[in-house]
Amino acid sequence: MCGGADRRFPRGSLGTNCYVAATAAGNECVVIDPGKDAAAGVDQVVREHRLKPVAVLVTHGHVDHMWCVAPVAGSYDATAWIHPSDRHLLTDPMAGMSRETTQMLLGGNYQWAEPDDVQELSDHQVLELAGLRFVVDHTPGHTEGSVTFRSPYDAADVSEVMFSGDLLFAGSIGRTDLPGGDHATMLRSLTDKVLPLADDIVVLPGHGEQTSIGRERATNPFLQDLIDSGSAGRVTRGL
């Protein structure tokens, strides 16, 4: 990122995207959403690019996004960052699970614990980590503590990248039928925190392929419904 390196790799049975972001090989890095089976992938990327993880950012507390937060943070003495409304899910992820996910995990001897160093996120907070700048947007709806992270990107046709977690996908949005989810709140988050963004922002979602704000504004039926209802204006470029 910012002229350096970023890597995405889907992990676990739910195919959650884990991201590793750094300014360049050989530098410090940030890990975003290390879900199930992500620890080995993080280790591979770190060794391949000679990186040092200093922070683990969690877009929300669902188990498919935070399964390996403690192992990854502990392995590299990194700080974990999560919104306070979802912090309880670090130690009690069953409280946020769907019935099908709970059934999938039944019979397993799973234990979760907070990392040694956990810091809480707030709306509009700016994090300066590993030479990168992340703007935190609190975007509840999928969970009460869902957030996105926006970071400047050094490219002529891309002003920022946004790690959207399960707020926004290519062609869809996050589900709101799980514990802590609320559809009306999700629509407010999309209206207030997504629709005002620049079209050239690249969206790196929690599942599936990357997209852009402009593409989703033009093709995503959920955003189009909000636009048609007159819920939000738009900008075309910049932070």
C-alpha positions as CSV (number, residue, x, y, z in Angstrom):
1,M,0.0,0.0,0.0
2,C,1.1,3.6,-0.6
3,G,3.4,2.3,-3.2
4,G,4.4,-0.7,-1.1
5,A,2.8,-4.2,-0.7
6,D,-0.5,-5.7,0.3
7,R,-1.6,-9.3,0.2
8,R,-5.0,-10.9,0.4
9,F,-5.7,-14.5,1.0
10,P,-9.1,-16.2,1.8
11,R,-8.9,-18.6,4.7
12,G,-11.1,-21.0,6.6
13,S,-14.4,-22.8,5.7
14,L,-16.2,-19.5,5.4
15,G,-13.6,-18.0,3.0
16,T,-12.8,-14.9,5.0
17,N,-10.3,-12.6,3.4
18,C,-7.3,-11.8,5.6
19,Y,-5.1,-8.9,4.5
20,V,-1.5,-8.0,5.3
21,A,-0.6,-4.4,4.5
22,A,2.9,-2.8,4.5
23,T,4.6,0.1,2.8
24,A,7.3,-2.1,1.4
25,A,9.0,-5.5,1.9
26,G,11.3,-5.6,4.9
27,N,9.1,-3.2,6.9
28,E,6.5,-3.4,9.6
29,C,3.1,-4.5,8.6
30,V,-0.6,-4.6,9.7
31,V,-2.8,-7.7,9.6
32,I,-6.5,-7.2,9.0
33,D,-9.1,-9.9,10.0
34,P,-7.1,-13.1,10.6
35,G,-9.9,-15.6,10.6
36,K,-9.8,-19.4,10.8
37,D,-6.6,-21.0,9.5
38,A,-5.1,-17.5,8.8
39,A,-2.1,-17.8,11.1
40,A,-0.1,-20.0,8.7
41,G,-0.9,-17.7,5.8
42,V,0.2,-14.7,7.7
43,D,3.4,-16.4,8.7
44,Q,4.1,-17.3,5.0
45,V,3.5,-13.7,3.9
46,V,5.6,-12.3,6.7
47,R,8.5,-14.6,6.0
48,E,8.3,-14.1,2.2
49,H,8.4,-10.3,2.5
50,R,10.5,-10.0,5.6
51,L,7.8,-8.2,7.5
52,K,7.1,-7.4,11.2
53,P,3.4,-7.3,12.2
54,V,2.9,-4.6,14.7
55,A,-1.0,-4.5,14.8
56,V,-4.0,-6.7,14.1
57,L,-7.1,-4.8,13.0
58,V,-10.5,-6.4,13.4
59,T,-13.4,-5.1,11.4
60,H,-15.9,-6.9,13.6
61,G,-16.0,-9.7,16.2
62,H,-17.5,-12.6,14.2
63,V,-15.5,-15.7,14.6
64,D,-14.6,-16.1,10.9
65,H,-12.8,-12.7,11.2
66,M,-11.2,-13.0,14.6
67,W,-10.4,-16.7,15.0
68,C,-6.7,-16.2,14.8
69,V,-6.4,-12.7,16.3
70,A,-4.9,-14.0,19.6
71,P,-2.4,-16.4,17.9
72,V,-1.3,-13.8,15.4
73,A,-1.0,-11.0,17.8
74,G,0.8,-13.2,20.3
75,S,3.3,-14.6,17.8
76,Y,4.5,-11.2,16.9
77,D,3.9,-9.2,20.1
78,A,1.4,-7.1,18.1
79,T,-1.5,-4.9,19.4
80,A,-5.1,-6.0,18.5
81,W,-7.6,-3.3,17.7
82,I,-11.4,-3.8,17.9
83,H,-14.4,-1.7,18.6
84,P,-15.6,-1.9,22.3
85,S,-19.1,-3.0,21.2
86,D,-17.6,-6.2,19.8
87,R,-14.8,-6.7,22.2
88,H,-16.7,-9.3,24.2
89,L,-16.8,-11.6,21.1
90,L,-13.0,-12.0,21.4
91,T,-13.6,-14.4,24.3
92,D,-17.2,-15.4,23.6
93,P,-17.6,-15.7,19.8
94,M,-20.6,-18.0,20.2
95,A,-22.6,-14.9,21.2
96,G,-22.4,-13.7,17.7
97,M,-22.7,-16.9,15.7
98,S,-25.5,-18.1,13.5
99,R,-27.1,-21.4,14.1
100,E,-25.4,-23.0,11.1
101,T,-22.0,-21.8,12.3
102,T,-22.6,-23.0,15.8
103,Q,-23.7,-26.4,14.4
104,M,-20.5,-26.6,12.3
105,L,-18.3,-26.0,15.4
106,L,-20.1,-28.4,17.8
107,G,-17.9,-31.1,19.0
108,G,-14.7,-29.1,18.6
109,N,-12.5,-28.2,21.6
110,Y,-12.2,-24.5,20.8
111,Q,-11.0,-21.9,23.3
112,W,-10.7,-18.2,22.7
113,A,-8.8,-15.6,24.7
114,E,-8.0,-11.9,24.3
115,P,-4.5,-11.0,23.1
116,D,-2.2,-9.5,25.8
117,D,-2.6,-6.1,24.3
118,V,-6.1,-5.0,23.1
119,Q,-6.9,-1.4,22.2
120,E,-10.4,-0.1,21.4
121,L,-11.4,1.7,18.3
122,S,-13.7,4.8,18.0
123,D,-15.5,6.5,15.1
124,H,-13.3,8.9,13.1
125,Q,-10.2,7.7,14.9
126,V,-6.9,7.9,12.9
127,L,-4.4,5.2,13.4
128,E,-0.7,5.6,12.4
129,L,0.6,2.1,12.2
130,A,3.6,0.6,10.3
131,G,4.0,3.8,8.3
132,L,0.3,3.6,7.2
133,R,-2.6,5.8,8.1
134,F,-6.0,4.2,8.8
135,V,-9.2,6.2,9.3
136,V,-11.8,4.3,11.4
137,D,-15.4,4.5,10.5
138,H,-17.9,2.9,12.9
139,T,-20.4,1.2,10.7
140,P,-22.9,-0.9,12.9
141,G,-25.6,-3.0,11.4
142,H,-23.8,-6.3,10.7
143,T,-22.6,-6.2,14.3
144,E,-22.9,-3.4,16.9
145,G,-19.1,-2.9,16.7
146,S,-18.5,-3.2,13.0
147,V,-15.9,-0.8,11.6
148,T,-14.2,-0.1,8.3
149,F,-10.6,1.1,7.8
150,R,-9.7,3.6,5.0
151,S,-6.1,4.1,4.0
152,P,-4.6,6.5,1.4
153,Y,-3.2,4.8,-1.7
154,D,-0.4,6.2,-3.8
155,A,-1.9,5.7,-7.3
156,A,-3.2,8.2,-9.9
157,D,-6.6,6.5,-10.2
158,V,-7.1,5.3,-6.6
159,S,-7.3,7.8,-3.7
160,E,-7.9,5.2,-0.9
161,V,-8.5,1.6,-0.1
162,M,-11.2,0.6,2.3
163,F,-11.2,-2.6,4.3
164,S,-14.9,-3.0,4.5
165,G,-15.3,-6.2,6.6
166,D,-18.8,-7.4,6.2
167,L,-20.4,-4.0,5.6
168,L,-20.0,-4.0,1.8
169,F,-19.3,-6.7,-0.8
170,A,-19.2,-6.7,-4.6
171,G,-22.9,-6.6,-5.5
172,S,-24.2,-7.1,-1.9
173,I,-24.0,-6.0,1.7
174,G,-23.6,-7.9,5.0
175,R,-26.3,-9.9,6.6
176,T,-28.2,-8.4,9.5
177,D,-30.0,-11.5,10.9
178,L,-27.3,-12.5,13.4
179,P,-27.1,-11.5,17.1
180,G,-26.2,-7.8,17.2
181,G,-27.3,-7.2,13.6
182,D,-30.0,-4.6,12.6
183,H,-31.1,-3.9,9.0
184,A,-32.2,-0.3,9.6
185,T,-28.8,0.4,11.3
186,M,-27.0,-1.2,8.4
187,L,-28.8,1.1,5.9
188,R,-27.8,4.1,8.0
189,S,-24.2,3.1,8.0
190,L,-24.2,2.6,4.2
191,T,-26.0,6.0,3.8
192,D,-23.7,7.9,6.2
193,K,-20.3,6.2,5.7
194,V,-20.3,4.6,2.2
195,L,-22.4,6.7,-0.2
196,P,-20.5,10.0,0.5
197,L,-17.2,8.3,-0.5
198,A,-15.2,8.9,-3.7
199,D,-15.9,6.6,-6.6
200,D,-12.2,5.8,-7.0
201,I,-11.9,4.2,-3.6
202,V,-11.0,0.5,-3.9
203,V,-13.1,-1.7,-1.6
204,L,-11.3,-4.7,0.0
205,P,-14.2,-6.8,1.5
206,G,-14.3,-9.5,4.1
207,H,-15.4,-12.0,1.5
208,G,-15.1,-12.2,-2.2
209,E,-13.3,-10.1,-4.7
210,Q,-12.3,-6.5,-4.5
211,T,-14.5,-3.8,-6.0
212,S,-14.8,0.0,-5.9
213,I,-17.2,2.6,-4.5
214,G,-18.0,3.7,-8.0
215,R,-18.8,0.3,-9.2
216,E,-21.0,-0.5,-6.2
217,R,-22.8,2.9,-6.5
218,A,-23.6,2.0,-10.1
219,T,-24.5,-1.7,-9.8
220,N,-25.1,-2.7,-6.1
221,P,-28.9,-3.0,-5.7
222,F,-28.8,-2.1,-2.0
223,L,-26.9,1.2,-2.7
224,Q,-29.0,1.9,-5.7
225,D,-32.2,1.7,-3.5
226,L,-30.7,4.2,-1.1
227,I,-29.7,6.5,-3.9
228,D,-33.1,6.3,-5.5
229,S,-34.7,7.2,-2.1
230,G,-32.5,10.3,-1.9
231,S,-30.7,9.1,1.1
232,A,-27.2,10.6,0.3
233,G,-25.2,12.7,-2.0
234,R,-21.8,11.9,-3.5
235,V,-18.3,13.1,-4.0
236,T,-15.9,12.1,-6.8
237,R,-12.4,12.1,-5.4
238,G,-10.2,12.4,-2.4
239,L,-10.3,11.8,1.4
